[in-house]
Amino acid sequence: MHPLMTKSTWRASPPLFALEDCTICQGTGWQLVAISGSSQARRCPCRDLTRLVRLKESVGIPQRYEHCSLDSFDPHNLSQIRALSEARKFVERYPGVSRGLFFTGAPGTGKTHLAAAILRDLANRIQEDLLFVDFQTILPSQNMAIPGMVARRQDEKRLQRVSLLVIDSFGLGSPIADDVRFIQQLLEMRLQRKRVTILTGELVRCRDLFQGCKSTHISRTQIFLSALHPALLMELLSAVKVLGITGEDYRRSNSPLFP
């Protein structure tokens, strides 16, 4: 094979997240310490600080969930054990994954913890573009008063193209026509580009989405999903693994999930 036709296997190294003006490591992310007469390299403390800044400013993980990790998730039942197992598999295999995840269930069962933990773990080892957003903050109806349409279009572009997008609390809002169209276009563009998406939301009964609801209680997530075009809805559900999580509300206990 001609050298120019050879496929490169080179990949950029993960970022070190070090402060460029750090007086300890001089921006390398490592500090040299003398141990038993020899010099050894250790992680510089500034790396932890810059990692937290990136989680908040670039990845967008809210401060409330910055502490979340897969190791700190404490499953109390089989549904939570399965959800944690799937989250670990996702992190281990990423970016070699073909489907996203959809954590569904009652509030306080650990859905957002798992989604944020996945991004946090990945941000520590890869140089992919990762983003966490709350569903309501990206809806047109909630952003009418924001000035600057150029900035708005840039935000929409990143939502469509980001390698891994977490949409938290999906469907928690009234299915206004403009909002439905926006979400539908966003999902269509991400599916076309084969971008991976992780969603969290209230209880979803997939069978009822296509056969008509037979329950007296319908979650807001299910209502919004039902407003999407059936073909798109089918494609979305094929592109994610739906994981129903049950259990008590962690927020009403002394669980470390909600300090």
N, C-alpha and C positions, 0 to 999 in steps of 0.2 A: 504494500500500500504506500502511496506517495506520502511523504511526511506532512504535507499540507492537508491531507485528507484525514489524518489521524485525529480522533476525537479527544479533546483535552479532558483530563480528570481533575484538574486543579480547581480548588475551591478556596475562597478567601477565608483566612483565619477568623474566628469569632472576635469581636471587639473586646478590648480589655477593660473598658469603662473606667479609665484612670484620669485623674485631673492633670491637665497639661502643665500647670504651674505648681504641681505638688513638690514641696521641698524635700520630701523623703525619697520618692521614687523617680523624680524628674519626668513624670508622665509615662513611665514604662509599665506601671501597675505592680511592680515588684520592688521589694527592698532587700538589701544585702545585710545579713546579720552574722556576727562571728560566733560560731559554736565549736567548742573544743579546738580552737586554733585554726579553724577553716571557715570560709565564707559560704553561707547558704542563702538561697532566695526564698523569701516569704511573700505572701500576698500583702500588698500595701493597704492600709486602712481606707485610703481614699477611694479604692475600688468599690467598697460597699456603699459609700456615699453617692458616687456617680451612678451606680446601678439603681439606687432608689430614685434618683432624679430622673433617669431614663424611664423607669416604670411609670412615673407620674406624668412626665411631660411628653414623651414620645409614644409610649405604649398606651397610656391613658388609664391605667389601673387606679381606681379611686383609693384615697388614703385608707379608707376603712378596710380595704382588702389587700393592702400592700404586704401584710404579714402572711397571707394565705400560701400554703404549700401543700403538696400532696402528702407529705409526711405528717403534717399536722392535722389532716382530715381524720376524724375519729368515727368510723362507720358503726352504726348501732343495729342495722338490719341487713338482710340480703340485698335489698335494692341499692343501699348505699355502698355495700361491698362491691357489687357489680359495677356501679357507676365509677367508683374509685379505680377498679381494675381496668375499665375501658379508658379512663383518663391516663393511667400510667402507660398503657399500650400506645395511646396516641402520642404521648411525649417521646417514647422510645423510638417510634417509627417515623416521626415527623422529620423531614418533609416528605417521606415516602408513604403518604397516606392518600387515599382516594376519596374518603368520606369524612365529613365533619361529625359533630355530636350535637344532640339536642337534649339538654337536661330539662325535664319537666316535673312538676309536682307542686305541692303546697309551699307557702313561704317558710323560710327558715330551715329547710331540709338539706341545705348545703350545695345547691345548684351553682350559685355565683361563686362560692368558695372554690369549687372544682374548676370552673371556667377561668377564674383569675389565677389559680395555681398553675394551670397549664401554661398560660402566657408567661407567668413569672419564671417557671422552670425553663421554658424555651428561650426567654430573653437572656438567661445566664449563659447560654452556650451557642447560640446561632446568631447570624447577622441578617436574618429575615426581617421584613417589615411586618410588625405585629400591631394590632390595635384593639382596644377595648372601648365600647361605647354603650351607653344606656339607650334603649329603644326610643324613649320619648324625646331625647335630646336631638335626634337626627330627623324628626318628623317636620315637614314644612309648616304644619299648623302651629308648632311650638317655636318656630324660628322666624316668624313673620317680622318681628321688630328688630332683627339683627341687621345692622347696616353692612354694606359691602358685598355685592353680588359676586365679585371676583373671588373673594375669600370663600364664599359659600360654594362656588363651583369647584374650587380646589379641594374642599372638604369632600364633596361628592365624588370627585375623581379618586381620592385616596380610599374611600369606602368601597368603590368598585374594584380597585386594583390591588389593595393590600393583600399580602400573601395569606395571612390568617386574620380573620375578623371575628371578634366575639361581640354578639349583640345580646345584651343583658335585658331581662324582663320583656321579651318579645311579645307584642300584642297588647301590652298594658296601656290601652288608650282606646278611645272611640274610633271605629273604622271610618274616618272621614275620607271622602273620595280622593282628595289630593294626597292624603297620607298613604292610602292604599296604592295609588298609582306610583308614588315615589318608592315605596318598599318593593313593589312588584318590579319596577325597572332596576332597582339595586340588585335584587336577587337574580333577575334575568342576566344582567351583565356579569355577575360573579359566576354564575353557572356556565355561561358561554366561555369565560376565561379560565374555567376550571380552578377557581379560587376556593379554598377551604373555609368554611364558616362554622362557628360554634354558637349555638343559641341556648338561652335559658328562658323558661316561661312557666306559666301555670299548667295544670293538668291538661293533657291532650289525649283524646280518644281518636286515634287515626281512622278506625273503621267508621265512626260517626261522621267524619269529614266528607265521606263520599256516599254514605247510605242514609244520610239524614239523622239528625240528632234524636236519640231516644232517651236522653237523660233530662231530669228536671233542672239540673244545674249545669250550666255551660260556662267554662272559664273564659276570661277575656282573651287569652291566647288563642283558644279554639275559635272564638268569634272572629278574630282578625284573620286567622288562617282561612276560615270559610269564605272570607271576602275576596281572597285571591283567585285568580283564574285557575280552574281545575287542572289544566295541563301544567301550569307552573307549579301548582301545589304538589302534584304527583312527582314532578321532577325534583322539587325541593326535598320531599320526604325520601326520595331515592338517594339523595346526595348526603343525607345525615343519618346517623344511628340514633333513634329515639330511645332515651333512657328515662323511664319513669322512676322518680325517687319518692319514697314514702318515709314517714317518721314524724317524731315530735318536732316542734319548733325550737331549734337550737337557741333562738334569741330569748326564749323565756327560761332558759337554764343558765348554769354557770359554765357552759361549754367554752373551750378555748377557741372555737370557731367564731364566737362573737364576744370578744373581750370587752 
